[in-house]
C-alpha cells in the first residue's frame, strides 16, 4: 500500500492491529433497517389517546452473545394476506446477511413477534387520507 508521501506502508499482522467493537445500538439499527426494507414489512400507525401520531416501523433488541455472535428479538407488522412463515424466513436471511457483511457478526437466536397484520388496501387508504 502506498501512503500520502508515496512511501510504501505495510499493515501489521491481523492479531496486532487491534480490535473493532460495534456498539449494540449500531447493530440494532442495521437489524431494523434490514427488516424495514423487506417487501412484506409494513409500518404500524402509532396512536396516543386515540390520535394518530405517525408511524412505527420494526423495532429490535440486539444482545451480544460472543465477540461475533448476537441474539436478535424483532417486533414488526407484516402485509396481509401473505405467507407469514416465508416472510419471516426472508427477513431473517436479510438481517443475517447484512449483519455479517457490515460488521462480521452472526445471528444466534432469532425471535420474531409479528404484532400486526396490515392489509395493503388499508395502507393505501391511510396514505390517500394523508395527502392534503
C-alpha positions in Angstrom: 0.0 0.0 0.0 1.3 3.5 -0.8 0.9 6.3 1.8 0.3 10.0 1.2 4.1 10.6 0.9 4.4 8.0 -1.8 6.3 5.6 0.5 5.2 2.0 0.8 3.5 1.1 4.0 2.5 -2.4 5.2 -0.2 -3.3 7.6 0.5 -5.0 10.8 -0.5 -8.6 11.2 -4.2 -9.1 11.9 -3.6 -10.1 15.6 -1.5 -6.9 16.1 -3.9 -4.4 14.5 -6.3 -4.0 17.5 -10.0 -4.7 17.7 -13.2 -3.5 16.3 -16.2 -3.0 18.6 -19.6 -2.3 17.2 -22.0 -0.7 19.6 -25.2 -2.6 20.2 -27.2 0.4 19.0 -25.5 0.2 15.6 -26.3 -3.5 15.4 -29.9 -2.7 16.3 -30.1 0.0 13.5 -28.8 -2.5 11.0 -31.4 -5.1 12.0 -34.2 -2.6 12.0 -33.3 -1.2 8.6 -32.9 -4.7 7.1 -36.4 -5.7 8.4 -37.9 -2.4 7.4 -36.8 -2.7 3.8 -38.1 -6.3 3.4 -41.1 -6.4 0.9 -43.5 -8.0 3.4 -42.9 -5.5 6.3 -45.4 -2.7 6.9 -45.4 0.3 9.3 -48.0 0.5 12.1 -50.0 3.6 12.9 -48.9 5.0 16.2 -51.7 6.4 18.4 -51.7 8.4 21.6 -55.0 8.8 23.3 -56.7 7.7 20.1 -55.0 10.3 18.0 -52.7 9.3 15.1 -49.1 10.5 15.9 -47.2 8.9 13.0 -46.0 5.5 12.0 -43.7 3.0 13.5 -41.5 0.5 11.6 -39.9 -2.6 13.0 -38.2 -2.4 16.4 -35.4 -4.7 17.6 -33.4 -5.6 20.6 -29.9 -7.0 20.0 -27.9 -8.8 22.7 -24.2 -9.7 22.2 -23.6 -13.4 22.9 -19.9 -13.5 21.9 -17.4 -11.2 20.2 -19.0 -12.1 16.8 -22.5 -13.5 17.6 -25.7 -11.7 18.6 -29.2 -12.7 19.6 -32.0 -10.7 17.9 -35.5 -10.1 19.0 -37.7 -8.3 16.5 -41.2 -6.8 16.6 -42.8 -6.0 13.3 -46.0 -5.8 11.2 -46.4 -7.8 8.0 -48.6 -7.4 5.0 -51.9 -9.2 4.9 -52.7 -11.5 3.3 -49.4 -13.1 3.0 -47.3 -16.1 4.0 -46.1 -15.2 7.5 -43.5 -18.0 7.8 -42.0 -17.3 4.4 -41.8 -13.6 5.1 -40.1 -14.1 8.5 -37.6 -16.5 6.9 -36.7 -13.9 4.2 -36.4 -11.2 6.8 -34.1 -13.4 9.0 -31.9 -14.1 5.9 -31.7 -10.4 5.1 -30.8 -9.5 8.6 -28.2 -12.3 8.9 -26.6 -11.3 5.6 -26.5 -7.5 6.5 -25.0 -8.1 9.9 -22.3 -10.4 8.6 -21.4 -8.2 5.6 -21.4 -4.9 7.6 -20.0 -6.0 11.0 -18.8 -9.6 10.8 -21.5 -10.6 13.4 -23.5 -13.8 13.1 -27.1 -14.2 14.3 -27.5 -16.7 17.1 -31.1 -16.8 18.4 -33.6 -15.0 16.3 -37.0 -14.3 17.8 -39.8 -12.5 15.9 -43.1 -11.2 17.2 -45.5 -10.3 14.4 -47.6 -7.9 16.3 -49.8 -6.8 13.4 -51.0 -7.9 10.0 -51.8 -4.9 7.8 -53.8 -5.0 4.6 -52.2 -3.2 1.7 -55.6 -1.7 1.0 -55.7 -0.2 4.5 -52.3 1.2 3.9 -53.3 2.8 0.6 -56.4 4.3 2.2 -54.3 5.8 5.0 -51.8 7.3 2.5 -54.6 8.8 0.4 -56.1 10.4 3.5 -52.8 12.0 4.4 -52.5 13.8 1.1 -53.6 17.5 1.6 
